[in-house]
Each structure stands twice: as structure tokens, then as C-alpha cells.
Amino acid sequence: MRNVVLGFLGTQLDMGRKRRWKPTVSLVTHDGFPVDRLEILYDMRFQRLAGFVQEEVQQANPQTEVLLRNLDLSDPWDFQEVYGKLFDFARGYGFDEDRERYHVHLTTGTHVAQICWFLLTESRHIPARLIQTGPPGPEDEKAKYDVIDLDLSRYNALQQRFDLLSREYSDQLKGGIATSNPAYNALIDRIELVASNSAEPILLLGETGTGKTQLAERIHSLKLDRRRVKGRLVHVNCATLRGQDARATLFGQRRSFTGQAGTERSGLLREADGGVLFLDEVDELGPNEQSILLHAIESGRFYPLGSDSEVTSRFQVIAGANRDLRALTSEGLFRPDLLARLNMWSFRLPALRERREDIEANLRFELDRAEKELGNRVGFNTDARDRYLRFAADPGTPWPGNFRDFGGSIRRLCVLAPRGRITLAMVEDEIATLQADWRSAEADGDARLVREVLGGASADIDRFDLVQLAEVIRCCRSSASLSAAGRSLFAASRAKRATTNDADRLRKYLARFGLDWAAVSKTG
């Protein structure tokens, strides 16, 4: 294999004015590194110097072929120009890796040129190793050189360190919980990349209790670590913002607006300057606040109440929502332009019932947290732990409140544990309590849903029919048409029927209660 070296002419060092050492000439003087061909890139302004250097190289080593390649740069410190010229040079070169081994000389050229050489080599646009040269030391006879192969295994250690750091960031987002669910782990890895590299808004979707608030806090911590922000996390509960006071809370208020002392308010948007604004339950935000907030997010400017001049606040945004924002937009309840602004990066957090393989890891996490809160160690008896995990991971356990229900359950057990041990009897009592609460909440929800559709007539419906009708209404509201709802509701029985008309079956069922598709499909 022939050794080929590519490098810039050193317009200062290769003149040899300040010292005798010339980096380009020194390349061909090393016994352990024969150079078969040396290609020197030069600007026409330094053509004479290039000719002198070519003669010196040939005198130092007649076996080396020296080629001068013209590469004019109007500004050798302009990154765009230098990278573009070198990129074009690489594309038109015609590398022959079967016969030649290529090297790029990093010692000569501007710092910009050195960076561009590295980028093109690391991306394999130039299939070469890097070579650095240096003058001989006080006790050395010959100049120094060092060949750097970006594919060498010793450089894998650097990548391993980056990979380890990335895993640490992902663990940080997961709160140190060793999760096993592949979909959730992939979600966290993607959030880590976005939080580390983007300042655009992040939208966290998911049911109540899936951990949106905790994740927002961890994203902020990650952004602090990666120096993406400097300020604090400002938590805004949008469900509490209503009317004029909501505007003052968000955007601030001047004393002149009320004329009363002590009414000056900076506003949450000002407090988030340089940090992160977390819009929790953004789906509950009123239309007026949505409009002003959109302008503030896009421009970083807004008017406090009672002020004639705008104030400036630059912040990043994380938003959380329980409901489907696209559905709210179609109903006119959420501004489509605000959704478009918040939806740059959207992530849906899975419910606990979708992550049952992570329940045991979360159990350990909740026990550790309870230990810190209570100041004493609490643990399960073996039979009690097995019983609780079977219940928690059972497909029939709904966990409607997700991790909020789960965490509350563990804390109750820890508080009531005698001498720090959770017994089987305690677990059975806790399971009964959870099931009773869920049945009660479900019954209340069914009653509210049917009452919403039927009004006062719902009082005449038996409890048996009420549960069934509530499920039918839910299915209709989540389906695109009467036929689609019928196919979903009668999926099992339709396979056994000679003829199927699911839409007609559903229409007749609704008619029993004086209802039709239009009455049940709209959201109240």
C-alpha cells in the first residue's frame, strides 16, 4: 500500500523564518513513515513558496512524489467557504483505497481548515487517517509525528464515555428507576435527545397520573446539566387560571392598574426568564389566555396588565395535557396555532397498565421514597409482596389513576406497617380498598355520562342498564361512525351470525332509550 499525504501549504511555518523546522518538509524525513506521494494544497498568492517547498521535499526525499494542487480561498477563516472547497475537492479526488492509504496533515492551515479536515475525515468523505507533526524537542534529533486513526479501538473508549453519559441522562429522566418496557425506554431516549439538542416546546400527553409533572422537572434538570437553560422551572397550573386574575398571574401587573399599594406583580412568564415554563394541564387554558400566551411564546414579549410598554422574557416551554388537543381544536376549544407551536415535539406517556413489566421496579422506588419520608425502613413479607405484585400486574387491574394510585397505595401500606413489615392481611385490605374506590368512581362516571346524554330521564334507568349504556356512549364517542361503533361493540357475537348489520343493531339499542347517533356521538 502506498502512503499518500494531503495537506495545506503552511504559509508561515513552511517559510521557516522563526525556526528551522518546516512541517510539510518534515513529513518525508521519518524512517518509520515513508511518504510515496505528497499533495500540497496552496493558494495562488503563495505559488512561489509552494514551488520552494516542493523542491525542498524532493531534496529531502527523492523517493516522494510531490504534487501541487491549487485551492484558492478568498477568506481561509470563513468556515462555509473552506468546508465547501474541501468537500468539493474530496468528491472529485477519486480515492483508491485498494492501492493507497491516505493521510491528512493537520499541522498546517488555519484552525478552520483543521476543523474541516477533521469533519470530512470523521464522516468518511475523505477515507483517511489524521497525521500531526511537531518540531524536535531539545534532546531530539528528528521532528515528531503522530498518526491518528479515527477507527482505532482506542478511540472507541471516547464513544463509550459518550454512550455512558447518554445512559446517565436517560436514567435521570426515568428518576433512577430501572424500567424494562421497551416502548417507554425508547420514548425516554428520544426525549433525552430532544431535551439536550432542541430549545423548541415539548408537549407531554397522557392520562392523569402518568408522571408528566415529574418528567417535566427531570427535563428541566437535564437542560440545566447540558447548559441549555440557566433559569429555574416555573410550574403553571392552567386549570386554575381564569379571568383577569389569570392574566395578572401569567403576564404580571402594574400597580397603576389597581391604584393600590402592594399589587405590583412580576408574573410567571417573567419569573421563567432564562429557564423553563411548564404549562401543566394546558388543555384547561381559556381562549383569551391562549391567544396572549401564543404571542409571548413566539416573540418573548408581552404587556403586563396596566402597562403601555412590552416586557421581554426568553424561556423554553414544556406543556402537559390529559385530553386530546386535536379533538379540542376541532371543537373550537383550543387554538390550532397554539397547538402547532406546542406540538413541535410531542410525546405520549404510557399508562401504568401498558407498563406492567415496570411495576416491580416502581415498587422498589416507592419503598425507597417512603423510607426517606418516614425516616424508617419498610419492607414486604414475602407472601405479601408476591400477592401485591400479582394484583398490580394482573391485566384485570385497571389502575385508573396510574402511578398516582400506585404510589398512594404503597405509601398507605408503609404508614400502616407495624414494625416496618407489610403483611399479607394488610395487602388484602389495601386491594379491597382500591377496588371499592375504583368501582365507586366508575359508577359515578357512568352516571354522569348517562345524565349528560339523557338529562332527567336517566333517573329511570336501572343500574344494570346504566353501566351498559355508559359503555356504549363511550364507544360511540371514540368511533368515526355508527357502523364503526357497531363493529367494535359486537365484535365477538358478529362472527357467529349468518348476516351482520352492526349499525342497525346499535341503532335499535339506542332507540330503546330514545337516542340516536347524533345524540350520543357528540362530546358534551
C-alpha positions as a Python dict, from the first residue, in 0.01 Angstrom:
ca = {
    (1, 'M'): (0, 0, 0),
    (2, 'R'): (130, 342, -96),
    (3, 'N'): (118, 620, 165),
    (4, 'V'): (-41, 941, 37),
    (5, 'V'): (-48, 1263, 243),
    (6, 'L'): (-280, 1558, 173),
    (7, 'G'): (-221, 1892, 343),
    (8, 'F'): (-225, 2268, 315),
    (9, 'L'): (88, 2469, 245),
    (10, 'G'): (197, 2630, 571),
    (11, 'T'): (219, 2996, 471),
    (12, 'Q'): (402, 3083, 791),
    (13, 'L'): (563, 2765, 923),
    (14, 'D'): (679, 2636, 584),
    (15, 'M'): (868, 2963, 530),
    (16, 'G'): (1090, 2862, 820),
    (17, 'R'): (1159, 3221, 928),
    (18, 'K'): (1119, 3180, 1304),
    (19, 'R'): (1258, 2830, 1330),
    (20, 'R'): (1433, 2587, 1104),
    (21, 'W'): (1161, 2325, 1132),
    (22, 'K'): (916, 2316, 840),
    (23, 'P'): (616, 2087, 893),
    (24, 'T'): (549, 1995, 530),
    (25, 'V'): (915, 1914, 459),
    (26, 'S'): (946, 1718, 784),
    (27, 'L'): (674, 1475, 668),
    (28, 'V'): (914, 1292, 438),
    (29, 'T'): (1204, 1260, 685),
    (30, 'H'): (1065, 984, 910),
    (31, 'D'): (1209, 636, 854),
    (32, 'G'): (904, 463, 1001),
    (33, 'F'): (660, 655, 783),
    (34, 'P'): (750, 652, 412),
    (35, 'V'): (553, 904, 204),
    (36, 'D'): (505, 786, -153),
    (37, 'R'): (307, 1089, -264),
    (38, 'L'): (264, 1429, -100),
    (39, 'E'): (-11, 1658, -230),
    (40, 'I'): (15, 2020, -118),
    (41, 'L'): (-293, 2246, -139),
    (42, 'Y'): (-196, 2610, -193),
    (43, 'D'): (-339, 2948, -282),
    (44, 'M'): (-209, 3120, -599),
    (45, 'R'): (-88, 3409, -383),
    (46, 'F'): (171, 3171, -238),
    (47, 'Q'): (265, 2992, -559),
    (48, 'R'): (632, 3086, -525),
    (49, 'L'): (652, 2948, -170),
    (50, 'A'): (476, 2630, -286),
    (51, 'G'): (746, 2582, -552),
    (52, 'F'): (1026, 2626, -296),
    (53, 'V'): (866, 2376, -59),
    (54, 'Q'): (819, 2127, -345),
    (55, 'E'): (1194, 2148, -424),
    (56, 'E'): (1291, 2110, -57),
    (57, 'V'): (1072, 1799, -17),
    (58, 'Q'): (1223, 1636, -324),
    (59, 'Q'): (1573, 1715, -197),
    (60, 'A'): (1492, 1572, 147),
    (61, 'N'): (1346, 1252, -3),
    (62, 'P'): (1376, 1194, -379),
    (63, 'Q'): (1151, 887, -346),
    (64, 'T'): (850, 1109, -264),
    (65, 'E'): (634, 1233, -549),
    (66, 'V'): (523, 1591, -478),
    (67, 'L'): (210, 1735, -640),
    (68, 'L'): (94, 2095, -605),
    (69, 'R'): (-283, 2142, -609),
    (70, 'N'): (-428, 2489, -643),
    (71, 'L'): (-709, 2568, -394),
    (72, 'D'): (-780, 2941, -376),
    (73, 'L'): (-962, 3071, -67),
    (74, 'S'): (-1082, 3431, -51),
    (75, 'D'): (-1104, 3401, 328),
    (76, 'P'): (-929, 3099, 487),
    (77, 'W'): (-1113, 3177, 815),
    (78, 'D'): (-1459, 3150, 657),
    (79, 'F'): (-1590, 2812, 769),
    (80, 'Q'): (-1855, 2785, 496),
    (81, 'E'): (-1608, 2860, 218),
    (82, 'V'): (-1331, 2634, 349),
    (83, 'Y'): (-1562, 2341, 415),
    (84, 'G'): (-1730, 2381, 76),
    (85, 'K'): (-1399, 2392, -114),
    (86, 'L'): (-1259, 2090, 71),
    (87, 'F'): (-1585, 1899, 28),
    (88, 'D'): (-1575, 1958, -349),
    (89, 'F'): (-1206, 1858, -351),
    (90, 'A'): (-1289, 1532, -174),
    (91, 'R'): (-1579, 1448, -407),
    (92, 'G'): (-1366, 1493, -716),
    (93, 'Y'): (-1050, 1325, -590),
    (94, 'G'): (-1106, 961, -682),
    (95, 'F'): (-971, 775, -379),
    (96, 'D'): (-827, 427, -448),
    (97, 'E'): (-833, 256, -109),
    (98, 'D'): (-732, -80, -257),
    (99, 'R'): (-389, 53, -355),
    (100, 'E'): (-332, 361, -142),
    (101, 'R'): (-351, 457, 227),
    (102, 'Y'): (-447, 821, 276),
    (103, 'H'): (-347, 1069, 547),
    (104, 'V'): (-450, 1427, 616),
    (105, 'H'): (-184, 1662, 758),
    (106, 'L'): (-348, 1870, 1033),
    (107, 'T'): (-48, 2079, 1139),
    (108, 'T'): (-65, 2336, 858),
    (109, 'G'): (-357, 2556, 758),
    (110, 'T'): (-587, 2774, 968),
    (111, 'H'): (-779, 2638, 1265),
    (112, 'V'): (-1088, 2648, 1045),
    (113, 'A'): (-913, 2429, 787),
    (114, 'Q'): (-808, 2183, 1058),
    (115, 'I'): (-1167, 2156, 1184),
    (116, 'C'): (-1296, 2099, 830),
    (117, 'W'): (-1032, 1831, 766),
    (118, 'F'): (-1143, 1652, 1082),
    (119, 'L'): (-1514, 1669, 1000),
    (120, 'L'): (-1463, 1537, 647),
    (121, 'T'): (-1238, 1259, 770),
    (122, 'E'): (-1462, 1158, 1060),
    (123, 'S'): (-1764, 1141, 824),
    (124, 'R'): (-1558, 933, 576),
    (125, 'H'): (-1597, 1186, 295),
    (126, 'I'): (-1218, 1160, 300),
    (127, 'P'): (-1118, 799, 379),
    (128, 'A'): (-801, 896, 563),
    (129, 'R'): (-615, 890, 889),
    (130, 'L'): (-500, 1213, 1051),
    (131, 'I'): (-132, 1299, 1094),
    (132, 'Q'): (16, 1562, 1323),
    (133, 'T'): (377, 1680, 1312),
    (134, 'G'): (582, 1882, 1556),
    (135, 'P'): (933, 2028, 1587),
    (136, 'P'): (1205, 1824, 1755),
    (137, 'G'): (1249, 1874, 2126),
    (138, 'P'): (1568, 2000, 2292),
    (139, 'E'): (1705, 1647, 2315),
    (140, 'D'): (1556, 1509, 1991),
    (141, 'E'): (1730, 1487, 1658),
    (142, 'K'): (1422, 1446, 1443),
    (143, 'A'): (1084, 1610, 1422),
    (144, 'K'): (785, 1437, 1579),
    (145, 'Y'): (480, 1288, 1411),
    (146, 'D'): (168, 1111, 1529),
    (147, 'V'): (-83, 919, 1315),
    (148, 'I'): (-442, 920, 1440),
    (149, 'D'): (-685, 660, 1305),
    (150, 'L'): (-1041, 755, 1396),
    (151, 'D'): (-1138, 388, 1358),
    (152, 'L'): (-881, 259, 1608),
    (153, 'S'): (-1025, 71, 1904),
    (154, 'R'): (-854, 303, 2150),
    (155, 'Y'): (-1084, 579, 2030),
    (156, 'N'): (-1384, 360, 2099),
    (157, 'A'): (-1331, 446, 2464),
    (158, 'L'): (-1432, 803, 2384),
    (159, 'Q'): (-1754, 684, 2225),
    (160, 'Q'): (-1816, 456, 2521),
    (161, 'R'): (-1787, 756, 2751),
    (162, 'F'): (-2042, 945, 2542),
    (163, 'D'): (-2273, 641, 2546),
    (164, 'L'): (-2236, 612, 2923),
    (165, 'L'): (-2318, 981, 2965),
    (166, 'S'): (-2624, 939, 2743),
    (167, 'R'): (-2742, 647, 2958),
    (168, 'E'): (-2691, 861, 3268),
    (169, 'Y'): (-2912, 1132, 3117),
    (170, 'S'): (-3178, 872, 3031),
    (171, 'D'): (-3162, 734, 3387),
    (172, 'Q'): (-3201, 1090, 3511),
    (173, 'L'): (-3521, 1130, 3307),
    (174, 'K'): (-3651, 800, 3447),
    (175, 'G'): (-3584, 912, 3804),
    (176, 'G'): (-3330, 636, 3856),
    (177, 'I'): (-3594, 363, 3804),
    (178, 'A'): (-3461, 64, 3609),
    (179, 'T'): (-3752, 30, 3366),
    (180, 'S'): (-3790, -268, 3132),
    (181, 'N'): (-4072, -163, 2899),
    (182, 'P'): (-3912, -128, 2552),
    (183, 'A'): (-4156, 135, 2428),
    (184, 'Y'): (-4109, 352, 2736),
    (185, 'N'): (-3730, 322, 2726),
    (186, 'A'): (-3730, 421, 2358),
    (187, 'L'): (-3954, 717, 2444),
    (188, 'I'): (-3716, 835, 2717),
    (189, 'D'): (-3414, 800, 2487),
    (190, 'R'): (-3589, 1018, 2229),
    (191, 'I'): (-3685, 1278, 2490),
    (192, 'E'): (-3322, 1286, 2608),
    (193, 'L'): (-3205, 1371, 2255),
    (194, 'V'): (-3469, 1640, 2211),
    (195, 'A'): (-3416, 1799, 2553),
    (196, 'S'): (-3038, 1803, 2502),
    (197, 'N'): (-3037, 1944, 2149),
    (198, 'S'): (-3352, 2150, 2096),
    (199, 'A'): (-3499, 2462, 2255),
    (200, 'E'): (-3839, 2407, 2089),
    (201, 'P'): (-4151, 2339, 2303),
    (202, 'I'): (-4207, 1987, 2432),
    (203, 'L'): (-4564, 1857, 2467),
    (204, 'L'): (-4626, 1575, 2716),
    (205, 'L'): (-4954, 1391, 2668),
    (206, 'G'): (-5108, 1117, 2877),
    (207, 'E'): (-5369, 1022, 3131),
    (208, 'T'): (-5377, 1169, 3479),
    (209, 'G'): (-5107, 1018, 3697),
    (210, 'T'): (-4870, 904, 3420),
    (211, 'G'): (-4591, 1127, 3554),
    (212, 'K'): (-4596, 1434, 3329),
    (213, 'T'): (-4507, 1676, 3609),
    (214, 'Q'): (-4218, 1464, 3736),
    (215, 'L'): (-4087, 1419, 3382),
    (216, 'A'): (-4105, 1795, 3319),
    (217, 'E'): (-3895, 1855, 3632),
    (218, 'R'): (-3637, 1600, 3516),
    (219, 'I'): (-3625, 1751, 3165),
    (220, 'H'): (-3550, 2087, 3324),
    (221, 'S'): (-3271, 1932, 3533),
    (222, 'L'): (-3127, 1773, 3220),
    (223, 'K'): (-3138, 2104, 3035),
    (224, 'L'): (-2951, 2264, 3325),
    (225, 'D'): (-2685, 1993, 3313),
    (226, 'R'): (-2648, 2031, 2936),
    (227, 'R'): (-2640, 2413, 2972),
    (228, 'R'): (-2946, 2455, 2754),
    (229, 'V'): (-3104, 2682, 3018),
    (230, 'K'): (-2983, 2877, 3321),
    (231, 'G'): (-3303, 2969, 3499),
    (232, 'R'): (-3549, 2776, 3710),
    (233, 'L'): (-3859, 2574, 3626),
    (234, 'V'): (-4180, 2773, 3671),
    (235, 'H'): (-4485, 2548, 3715),
    (236, 'V'): (-4817, 2691, 3593),
    (237, 'N'): (-5137, 2501, 3669),
    (238, 'C'): (-5350, 2621, 3378),
    (239, 'A'): (-5668, 2472, 3531),
    (240, 'T'): (-5659, 2746, 3798),
    (241, 'L'): (-5622, 3035, 3555),
    (242, 'R'): (-5950, 3211, 3488),
    (243, 'G'): (-6046, 3570, 3408),
    (244, 'Q'): (-5849, 3887, 3471),
    (245, 'D'): (-5655, 3736, 3761),
    (246, 'A'): (-5526, 3470, 3525),
    (247, 'R'): (-5371, 3736, 3302),
    (248, 'A'): (-5209, 3904, 3600),
    (249, 'T'): (-5073, 3570, 3720),
    (250, 'L'): (-4921, 3490, 3384),
    (251, 'F'): (-4815, 3828, 3249),
    (252, 'G'): (-4777, 4042, 3559),
    (253, 'Q'): (-4950, 4356, 3675),
    (254, 'R'): (-4853, 4719, 3732),
    (255, 'R'): (-4969, 4898, 4047),
    (256, 'S'): (-5123, 5170, 3832),
    (257, 'F'): (-5377, 4916, 3708),
    (258, 'T'): (-5545, 4898, 4051),
    (259, 'G'): (-5405, 5204, 4221),
    (260, 'Q'): (-5345, 5002, 4537),
    (261, 'A'): (-5013, 4951, 4708),
    (262, 'G'): (-4876, 4600, 4707),
    (263, 'T'): (-5048, 4494, 4385),
    (264, 'E'): (-4734, 4502, 4169),
    (265, 'R'): (-4676, 4151, 4025),
    (266, 'S'): (-4395, 4034, 3801),
    (267, 'G'): (-4592, 3742, 3650),
    (268, 'L'): (-4493, 3383, 3597),
    (269, 'L'): (-4361, 3445, 3245),
    (270, 'R'): (-4111, 3699, 3380),
    (271, 'E'): (-4006, 3455, 3652),
    (272, 'A'): (-3936, 3192, 3385),
    (273, 'D'): (-3688, 3419, 3204),
    (274, 'G'): (-3382, 3212, 3113),
    (275, 'G'): (-3546, 2893, 3234),
    (276, 'V'): (-3843, 2669, 3154),
    (277, 'L'): (-4214, 2745, 3173),
    (278, 'F'): (-4417, 2429, 3246),
    (279, 'L'): (-4778, 2471, 3133),
    (280, 'D'): (-4945, 2191, 3326),
    (281, 'E'): (-5297, 2098, 3203),
    (282, 'V'): (-5262, 2339, 2912),
    (283, 'D'): (-5585, 2191, 2773),
    (284, 'E'): (-5769, 2380, 3051),
    (285, 'L'): (-5640, 2720, 2944),
    (286, 'G'): (-5905, 2976, 2846),
    (287, 'P'): (-5926, 3118, 2490),
    (288, 'N'): (-5807, 3469, 2583),
    (289, 'E'): (-5507, 3337, 2772),
    (290, 'Q'): (-5427, 3102, 2481),
    (291, 'S'): (-5407, 3397, 2240),
    (292, 'I'): (-5179, 3613, 2455),
    (293, 'L'): (-4967, 3316, 2556),
    (294, 'L'): (-4909, 3220, 2191),
    (295, 'H'): (-4767, 3565, 2117),
    (296, 'A'): (-4547, 3553, 2427),
    (297, 'I'): (-4407, 3211, 2335),
    (298, 'E'): (-4331, 3312, 1977),
    (299, 'S'): (-4186, 3658, 2042),
    (300, 'G'): (-4075, 3654, 2405),
    (301, 'R'): (-4265, 3982, 2455),
    (302, 'F'): (-4594, 4070, 2626),
    (303, 'Y'): (-4777, 4351, 2808),
    (304, 'P'): (-4833, 4324, 3185),
    (305, 'L'): (-5174, 4442, 3299),
    (306, 'G'): (-5178, 4819, 3333),
    (307, 'S'): (-4860, 4869, 3129),
    (308, 'D'): (-4820, 5053, 2798),
    (309, 'S'): (-4481, 4903, 2725),
    (310, 'E'): (-4386, 4547, 2647),
    (311, 'V'): (-4153, 4345, 2865),
    (312, 'T'): (-3922, 4071, 2743),
    (313, 'S'): (-3878, 3720, 2878),
    (314, 'R'): (-3698, 3437, 2698),
    (315, 'F'): (-3792, 3091, 2816),
    (316, 'Q'): (-3837, 2739, 2692),
    (317, 'V'): (-4173, 2567, 2716),
    (318, 'I'): (-4292, 2228, 2834),
    (319, 'A'): (-4668, 2169, 2819),
    (320, 'G'): (-4873, 1886, 2966),
    (321, 'A'): (-5225, 1777, 2870),
    (322, 'N'): (-5464, 1498, 2969),
    (323, 'R'): (-5707, 1541, 2681),
    (324, 'D'): (-5668, 1509, 2305),
    (325, 'L'): (-5570, 1859, 2191),
    (326, 'R'): (-5653, 1785, 1827),
    (327, 'A'): (-6007, 1689, 1926),
    (328, 'L'): (-6036, 2008, 2134),
    (329, 'T'): (-5911, 2206, 1835),
    (330, 'S'): (-6174, 2055, 1606),
    (331, 'E'): (-6440, 2152, 1864),
    (332, 'G'): (-6314, 2511, 1879),
    (333, 'L'): (-6190, 2478, 2237),
    (334, 'F'): (-5817, 2506, 2165),
    (335, 'R'): (-5639, 2735, 1923),
    (336, 'P'): (-5489, 2543, 1628),
    (337, 'D'): (-5198, 2788, 1600),
    (338, 'L'): (-5109, 2737, 1968),
    (339, 'L'): (-5127, 2360, 1918),
    (340, 'A'): (-4899, 2386, 1615),
    (341, 'R'): (-4650, 2585, 1824),
    (342, 'L'): (-4656, 2341, 2118),
    (343, 'N'): (-4660, 2028, 1904),
    (344, 'M'): (-4306, 2054, 1765),
    (345, 'W'): (-4205, 1765, 1991),
    (346, 'S'): (-4495, 1559, 2120),
    (347, 'F'): (-4465, 1256, 2348),
    (348, 'R'): (-4744, 1038, 2487),
    (349, 'L'): (-4662, 886, 2825),
    (350, 'P'): (-4799, 532, 2851),
    (351, 'A'): (-5044, 440, 3125),
    (352, 'L'): (-4939, 207, 3407),
    (353, 'R'): (-5149, -73, 3259),
    (354, 'E'): (-4928, -51, 2946),
    (355, 'R'): (-4610, -88, 3154),
    (356, 'R'): (-4686, -381, 3383),
    (357, 'E'): (-4332, -518, 3350),
    (358, 'D'): (-4210, -199, 3523),
    (359, 'I'): (-4432, -239, 3828),
    (360, 'E'): (-4175, -423, 4040),
    (361, 'A'): (-3909, -158, 3971),
    (362, 'N'): (-4155, 116, 4063),
    (363, 'L'): (-4245, -74, 4379),
    (364, 'R'): (-3882, -59, 4491),
    (365, 'F'): (-3871, 312, 4405),
    (366, 'E'): (-4184, 386, 4611),
    (367, 'L'): (-4048, 190, 4909),
    (368, 'D'): (-3723, 388, 4896),
    (369, 'R'): (-3916, 714, 4877),
    (370, 'A'): (-4136, 614, 5170),
    (371, 'E'): (-3825, 531, 5372),
    (372, 'K'): (-3691, 884, 5317),
    (373, 'E'): (-4025, 1045, 5403),
    (374, 'L'): (-4098, 833, 5713),
    (375, 'G'): (-3744, 804, 5840),
    (376, 'N'): (-3759, 427, 5886),
    (377, 'R'): (-3717, 126, 5659),
    (378, 'V'): (-4031, -57, 5546),
    (379, 'G'): (-4050, -387, 5359),
    (380, 'F'): (-4295, -655, 5248),
    (381, 'N'): (-4321, -1003, 5389),
    (382, 'T'): (-4254, -1248, 5106),
    (383, 'D'): (-4614, -1368, 5071),
    (384, 'A'): (-4743, -1011, 5093),
    (385, 'R'): (-4506, -891, 4822),
    (386, 'D'): (-4598, -1177, 4588),
    (387, 'R'): (-4970, -1111, 4639),
    (388, 'Y'): (-4938, -738, 4577),
    (389, 'L'): (-4729, -783, 4261),
    (390, 'R'): (-4974, -1039, 4122),
    (391, 'F'): (-5259, -796, 4178),
    (392, 'A'): (-5072, -495, 4043),
    (393, 'A'): (-4957, -674, 3726),
    (394, 'D'): (-5286, -852, 3659),
    (395, 'P'): (-5439, -743, 3325),
    (396, 'G'): (-5771, -701, 3506),
    (397, 'T'): (-5631, -434, 3741),
    (398, 'P'): (-5721, -103, 3574),
    (399, 'W'): (-5511, 149, 3772),
    (400, 'P'): (-5728, 440, 3650),
    (401, 'G'): (-5512, 690, 3839),
    (402, 'N'): (-5194, 528, 3706),
    (403, 'F'): (-4879, 594, 3911),
    (404, 'R'): (-5068, 834, 4137),
    (405, 'D'): (-5291, 547, 4250),
    (406, 'F'): (-4993, 312, 4271),
    (407, 'G'): (-4775, 547, 4473),
    (408, 'G'): (-5059, 634, 4710),
    (409, 'S'): (-5126, 266, 4768),
    (410, 'I'): (-4764, 193, 4863),
    (411, 'R'): (-4745, 493, 5097),
    (412, 'R'): (-5060, 383, 5278),
    (413, 'L'): (-4913, 39, 5330),
    (414, 'C'): (-4584, 185, 5458),
    (415, 'V'): (-4752, 421, 5704),
    (416, 'L'): (-4970, 145, 5848),
    (417, 'A'): (-4695, -121, 5857),
    (418, 'P'): (-4630, -242, 6218),
    (419, 'R'): (-4258, -257, 6295),
    (420, 'G'): (-4182, -175, 5932),
    (421, 'R'): (-4327, -500, 5786),
    (422, 'I'): (-4615, -513, 5537),
    (423, 'T'): (-4818, -830, 5593),
    (424, 'L'): (-5044, -1034, 5365),
    (425, 'A'): (-5353, -922, 5559),
    (426, 'M'): (-5258, -558, 5502),
    (427, 'V'): (-5218, -619, 5131),
    (428, 'E'): (-5560, -786, 5109),
    (429, 'D'): (-5719, -488, 5287),
    (430, 'E'): (-5542, -244, 5052),
    (431, 'I'): (-5656, -436, 4743),
    (432, 'A'): (-6014, -430, 4869),
    (433, 'T'): (-5988, -55, 4931),
    (434, 'L'): (-5856, 14, 4581),
    (435, 'Q'): (-6121, -198, 4414),
    (436, 'A'): (-6400, -32, 4611),
    (437, 'D'): (-6272, 316, 4525),
    (438, 'W'): (-6244, 228, 4156),
    (439, 'R'): (-6595, 79, 4144),
    (440, 'S'): (-6737, 387, 4311),
    (441, 'A'): (-6554, 623, 4076),
    (442, 'E'): (-6658, 416, 3774),
    (443, 'A'): (-7021, 414, 3884),
    (444, 'D'): (-7014, 790, 3938),
    (445, 'G'): (-6857, 835, 3595),
    (446, 'D'): (-7118, 613, 3430),
    (447, 'A'): (-7399, 805, 3599),
    (448, 'R'): (-7257, 1143, 3496),
    (449, 'L'): (-7213, 1029, 3136),
    (450, 'V'): (-7567, 894, 3101),
    (451, 'R'): (-7709, 1200, 3278),
    (452, 'E'): (-7519, 1420, 3034),
    (453, 'V'): (-7695, 1250, 2741),
    (454, 'L'): (-8042, 1175, 2882),
    (455, 'G'): (-8083, 1454, 3136),
    (456, 'G'): (-8350, 1389, 3399),
    (457, 'A'): (-8464, 1071, 3222),
    (458, 'S'): (-8151, 893, 3346),
    (459, 'A'): (-8309, 858, 3690),
    (460, 'D'): (-8550, 596, 3550),
    (461, 'I'): (-8274, 365, 3420),
    (462, 'D'): (-8179, 55, 3617),
    (463, 'R'): (-7821, 30, 3737),
    (464, 'F'): (-7766, -273, 3511),
    (465, 'D'): (-7871, -78, 3200),
    (466, 'L'): (-7683, 233, 3313),
    (467, 'V'): (-7344, 58, 3311),
    (468, 'Q'): (-7410, -92, 2968),
    (469, 'L'): (-7539, 233, 2817),
    (470, 'A'): (-7242, 429, 2951),
    (471, 'E'): (-7003, 190, 2776),
    (472, 'V'): (-7200, 222, 2450),
    (473, 'I'): (-7182, 603, 2471),
    (474, 'R'): (-6806, 592, 2527),
    (475, 'C'): (-6759, 363, 2228),
    (476, 'C'): (-6972, 588, 2005),
    (477, 'R'): (-6774, 896, 2103),
    (478, 'S'): (-6445, 728, 2020),
    (479, 'S'): (-6568, 593, 1683),
    (480, 'A'): (-6583, 766, 1347),
    (481, 'S'): (-6929, 636, 1251),
    (482, 'L'): (-7229, 434, 1366),
    (483, 'S'): (-7101, 131, 1173),
    (484, 'A'): (-6753, 156, 1326),
    (485, 'A'): (-6902, 174, 1675),
    (486, 'G'): (-7124, -126, 1599),
    (487, 'R'): (-6829, -333, 1475),
    (488, 'S'): (-6640, -258, 1796),
    (489, 'L'): (-6931, -329, 2031),
    (490, 'F'): (-7043, -651, 1860),
    (491, 'A'): (-6701, -784, 1760),
    (492, 'A'): (-6745, -1123, 1933),
    (493, 'S'): (-7108, -1202, 1850),
    (494, 'R'): (-7095, -1085, 1487),
    (495, 'A'): (-6859, -1373, 1400),
    (496, 'K'): (-7133, -1623, 1492),
    (497, 'R'): (-7413, -1459, 1292),
    (498, 'A'): (-7503, -1554, 936),
    (499, 'T'): (-7575, -1192, 846),
    (500, 'T'): (-7431, -887, 1015),
    (501, 'N'): (-7568, -538, 1030),
    (502, 'D'): (-7389, -387, 1327),
    (503, 'A'): (-7510, -36, 1257),
    (504, 'D'): (-7875, -149, 1264),
    (505, 'R'): (-7823, -344, 1589),
    (506, 'L'): (-7670, -38, 1754),
    (507, 'R'): (-7941, 191, 1617),
    (508, 'K'): (-8213, -30, 1766),
    (509, 'Y'): (-8032, -46, 2102),
    (510, 'L'): (-8007, 333, 2122),
    (511, 'A'): (-8372, 370, 2022),
    (512, 'R'): (-8473, 180, 2338),
    (513, 'F'): (-8363, 489, 2532),
    (514, 'G'): (-8492, 743, 2282),
    (515, 'L'): (-8143, 811, 2147),
    (516, 'D'): (-7978, 822, 1806),
    (517, 'W'): (-7622, 851, 1671),
    (518, 'A'): (-7625, 1233, 1671),
    (519, 'A'): (-7726, 1245, 2038),
    (520, 'V'): (-7453, 1013, 2168),
    (521, 'S'): (-7161, 1084, 1933),
    (522, 'K'): (-7111, 1449, 2023),
    (523, 'T'): (-6900, 1542, 2324),
    (524, 'G'): (-7088, 1735, 2583),
}
